[in-house]
Each structure stands twice: as structure tokens, then as C-alpha cells.
Amino acid sequence: MKEMPDVNRTLFYCDMDNVQQQAYDDEVSAFVKWYNEKVIGGTEDDYNNEDGPIIAKLSRMRHITGLAKIPVTVEWSETFYEETDRKLVIFVHHKDVASILFDKLKDKFGQFIPVLRLTGEQTSMDRFETQEKFNKSERAFLVASTLAAGEGLNLQTCSDAIVHERQWNPANEDQAAPGRFRRIGQLAHIINVIFMTASGSIDDLLAGIVEKKRSEFHDAMNQGAGVTWSQGDVMKELIAAIVAGHNKRKKAS
């Protein structure tokens, strides 16, 4: 839609500290060992069930990186506040990550601008009121659940977002950012979406897979094909990349 703003997606890389990196590496090692045993038993494809064991184990890696990136996202937000006069939405997945981020941002900026939170536990009326307060504020920060914000919200007064934690289904990310901003009434020419990415982690692997899938998706769309994101395909490539990366590091050491 030519009347809508363009979308600028940027990966912002950061490092985990030594303790978090060790916790992440241990989780990867445990996953690869477990997965190899499932391959031998022929039951490695349980990721088709979103509540299945593979999803749960991958989610633990995502959770570790989500917690590890909090200081970086807070620091990035501080620079954004000092260098712009714009609003910012930070999309998260885990409840504890959202709570910690919200508390830290509230402590830093709450006396200057509204710092709001949108969760899946809120009623539709509460979410609507949060949306209205955000849109009517001259400046504001919003910490939002990616899934809870995926539909029904209009945040067209904002053009900047951080995706702090990735989603297994890229369509869920796109519905949140840029979907919530690329609306009628948006005055910005560009929607900026920053993906906080822990170097060498599941973030990094997922980023490469998603961008490749995004390109394939839009190529198919431009040719008039009816296509959808496949979470199963993303899972297959992600698991293969995790296992290959682990084996490569193990061989090198």
C-alpha cells in the first residue's frame, strides 16, 4: 500500500554476560543431547504441538536471552529518550521479562513521561484505555505483550518499536510491529523496528531464518500466490541450526 509508510527493520546486537552465557550454553548442550536421543527414537518431530517438549526447551533458551538483554534494551531506550522526542513500544513475550523491563523504565522515566504496560491478562477495556492514553500522550513508553498486542490495537501515533523477544511464528511479530503502527493516521514516513539480538544465540539463528522466510514470503505474495508463514518450517531450520552450531563449537574446542 503506497500510502502507508515504509518499514525499516534493524538487528541490534549485544552480548550476554559470562553467567548468562554459561546458562545459555548449558541449556543448548542439554537440548542437543536430548534431541539426539529423540532422533534415535524417531520422535524428534514433536514441535508440531505448540505445547510439546521441543517448543518448551527452545523457549527456555529464548527466556534466558530475554532476561539477558534487559539492560541493553533499557540503555537503548535511555538513548532514544535523550536523542528524540518520539514514543516507543517494546514488545516482549515472557511475563517476568515484561515486569522487570516495565519497572526499570518506570523508575528511569516515570517522572517525565507516561510509562505504560499492556498484558494478556488485561480486559479489552483496559487495553483500549492503555491504547488511548498512549496515543493521547505527547511522549510515552509502552511495554506490550507481542501476542496481546497483535490484533485490535491502533498505535498509529508511534513509529518506533523494539522487539525484545522473538516469536516462533513471524506473522505474530509482523502483526505487532509494524502492524500496530502502519495504520490510517500514521504521519511518519518510516516505521522503525529494532530487534534486540543476543550474539551467537537462538536470537541470531532465528533472525537469519526469519529474514530468509520473509523474503520468500513477499516474493510469493508479489506473484499473486496465497501463502502463509509456516511455524513448522521455521522450527525445523532453527533446530538444525542449533544442533549444527553446537557440534561445530564442540569440534573446535
Buried (B, 14 or more C-beta within 10 A) or exposed (E): EEEBBEBEBEBBBBBBEEEBBEBBBEBBEEBBEBBEEBEEEEEBBEBEEEEEBBBEBBBBBBBBBBBBBBEBBBEBBBEBBEEEEBBBBBBBBBEEBBBBBBBBBBEBBEEEBBBBBBBEEBEEEEBBEBBEEBBEBEBBBBBBBBBBBBEEBBBBBBBBBBBBBBBBBBBBBBBBBBBBBBBEEBEBEEBBBBBBBBEBBBBBBBBEBBBEBBEEBEEEEEEEEEEEBBBEEBBBBBBEBBBEBBEEEEEEE
